Amino acid sequence: MNKASAFVIYSIVFFAFFDLFAQLPVMSTFATSVGATPFIAGLVIAVYSLSNTFGNILSGIWTDRIGPIVILLVGLALSSLSLLSYHLVDTATTLLIVRIVHGFVAGLIVPAAFTLSANLTAANRQGKKVALTGSFVGLAAIVGPAFSGIMASQTTVPIVFTYVALFGVAVALLALVFLRPSKLTLEPSHRTDEGTSRLERDVVKAYIGAFLLMFSQGAIAYLLPLYVQALGYDSRLSGTLLSTFGIMAVLVFVLPTNRLFDQIEPAKLAALGVGILGVSQLLIGQSETSLLLYAVLALYGVGFAILFPAINTMLIKATNQANRGKSYGYFYAFFSLGTVTGSALLGWLSITLTQKFALTGGILLVAGLIFVVMQQTKKRDVPVR
């Protein structure tokens, strides 16, 4: 992959997640400002993730049929238009319609972007490349909420989304210039000669890892602000804690530690990452000072930074250029489902916040152990040559 195409793909990934994270601080208040009840305001947020899931799946299918570049250009153009359509919102019903459309078209981008990146990257550099791509996800998680929160306090939510849309248009123009098929050189297929059932098992593990990662994220997004408030701290602490997690994740992604993702088997890294997330969830529920919370969120960032490249690399190595788009579509659909499940399940349970953190941590630790058992089973299944 040449530097120009790599920069454009990183920019696309950053835009996709910047669009997502910029919505977080402002969407519920925007919904109530146009007359939405608390229930409808929650539905406005949830329906985006639901339609995003369908966008992810169809993006993967279409990517395999007509190629990732066309899907990326269409996704970027339609996402920018949908962001501009927030200017038309004047009722809760209109907002729901815009959210459904926005979620769907935004879902077209990420599977196609990661598929294209994988197809342009040499097999022995997939782990490091995914880690570098992940750093732009982390940057979006840091910059997006801060940008929209500050801008919305000075202007309006539709104007904030207009700026995001203009960024999307700029990225689409870059993609149009630098991602032409004639300028790209595809790497040979990375799929190994392992048995089909073993490869399919790795794909399933990648899906499970994606669900667990965003299940944990959904739990953090829901529980952390409530827990910080219960401890008597200002709500700003929640934002800085999440920034700490994002900064630590980006550091692991971009520092020489990213070489480990090509040196250690991704299944082992996935088990380690899930385990660290589980321990972090348990520790958050036991931390009562801001210093301890900062330390635990930094540890959580390390777990995130280990798990994200591991499950991506696992998926890439178990697929080829003919079916990778569809696999990535389902992969990111599990991302969306994990986020919704994490927040919805914990919101439904009538237990204390500490118990909710403990339950989340327990689920993740058990899942980490299952990953280890599956890896040991895989080793026993390898035929002797």
NORFENCOR-V256408 format. One line per field, one symbol per residue. ss: DSSP state (a for helix, b for strand, c for the rest). phi: phi as a letter, one per 20 degrees, with the letter a starting at -180 (. if undefined). psi: psi as a letter, one per 40 degrees, with the letter a starting at -180 (. if undefined). A space follows every 50 residues. Layout:
# NORFENCOR-V256408
ss->???
phi->???
psi->???
This chain:
# NORFENCOR-V256408
ss->ccaaaaaaaaaaaaaaaaaaaaaaccaaaaaaaccccaaaaaaaaaaaaa aaaaaaaaaaaaaaaacaaaaaaaaaaaaaaaaaaaaacccaaaaaaaaa aaaaaaaaaaaaaaaaaaacccaaaaaaaaaaaaaaaaaaaaaaaaaaaa aaaaccaaaaaaaaaaaaaaaaaaaaaaccaaaccccccccccccaaaaa aaaaaaaaaaaaaaaaaaaaaaaaaaaaaacccccaaaaaaaaaaaaaaa aaaacaaaaaaaaccaaaaaaaaaaaaaaaaaaacccccaaaaaaaaaaa aaaaaaaaaaaaaaaaaccccccaaaaaaaaaaaaaaaaaaaaaaaaacc ccaaaaaaaaaaaaaaaaaaaaaaaaaaaaacccc
phi->.ffffffffgfffffgefgffffgfdfffffffdnffgfffffgffffff fffffgffgfffffecnffffffffffffffffffffefccfffffffff fgffffffffgffffffffedfgecffffffffffffffffeegffffff fffdccfgfgffffffffffffffffeddfgfedcffggefeefffffff ffffffffffffgefffffffeefgffffffneffffgffffffffffff fffefggffffdddggfffffffffffffffffgfdeccffffffffffg fffgfefgfffffgfffeccfecfffffffgfffgffffffgfffffffe cfffffffffffffffffffgfffffffffefffd
psi->hiddddddddddddddddddddddeedddddddeehiddddddddddddd dddddddddddddddeidddddddddddddddddeedeheiddddddddd ddddddeddddddddddddehideeddddddddddddddddddddddddd ddedbidddddddddddddddddddddefhdeeihhiihehifiiddddd ddddddddddddddddddddddddddddddeeiidddddddddddddddd ddddiededdeedihdddddddddddddddddddeeheiddddddddddd ddddddddddddddddeeiaededdddddddeddddddddddddddddhg iiddddddddddddddddddddddddddddehih.
